[in-house]
Amino acid sequence: MIEHSQLSSENLRSKIHRREIRFGGNKKLKIYGLLNCRSGKRMKKENRVFFADEKEALENGYRPCGHCIKEAYKLWKNQ
C-alpha cells in the first residue's frame, strides 16, 4: 500500500504506466476500486492510497467499491 502523499505526480504516472499500481483506495472509508472510478476521483488526496492488486487491498482490510467493481462488491457483501 502506497499513500498518495508519498508520491510525486511524475512518479505516480510512471508506476501506473508500468502497472505497479492498478487500484486506488480511500484509507478513511477502507474502500478500493479502479483508478478511473468516478467515486475514487472525488476523494481527497490525503485519503488516497494505491495498491498493486486486489489481493493487497483485501489483505489491508479494504472492501471493493460498489460502483466500479460491482461483482466483487456483491461477493464481499454476501460473505
N, C-alpha and C positions, 0 to 999 in steps of 0.2 A: 504494500500500500504506500502510495506516494502522495503527500499533501501538495496541493496546487501552489502554496506559498513557497515550497522548496524548489520550484522550477522556474526558469526564465521562459518567456514566450517562445524563444527560439529552441530551447532545449525540449519544451513540451511538444512543439511541432515535429521535431526530429524523432522523439520517442513514439509519437503516433504514426509517423511515416514508416518507421522501422517495425511497427506493430508490437512494440514493447508495452504500449498502453492500448487497451482495447475497450475498457469500460470506465465510466466515471461514477462517483458516488457522493452522497451527502452525509458527512460524518455526524451531523446532529440527528438526522432522521434515520440513519442507518439503512439507506436505500441505494442500490446501484442500478445502472442502466447503460444503454448505448450512448456513445459520445454525441450522437446527433439528436438525442431526445429533446423535445421541446421543453419538458419539465426540467430536465437537467441543466439546460442552457440558462434558465432563470435563476438558478441558485447563486448565492453569494460566493465569491472567490474564496473567502476564508473558510467556508464549509465544504469546499470541493476536494475530493480525493480521487486517485486514479488506481486502477487495477490492471494487471496483465491479462487476467482471465476471470471467468465466473467463479471458478474454484477458490481463487484467492479472496474474492469478495465474500463468498459464503463462509470461508474459514475465519474471516474477521467479523462475522456476525451481522452481515448486511443481508437485506432481503431484495428480491427482484422488483423492479419498477412495474407498476400496473399499467403504464401507458405504452412503453416501448418493448417490454419483454412479457407480454400477456400470458403466454403458455407457462413460462417458468413461474410467474406470479401465481397463477391458478394452482399449480402443483404445490408451491410453498404454502399457500393459504389453506389448502385442503389437508395438509400434514397434521 
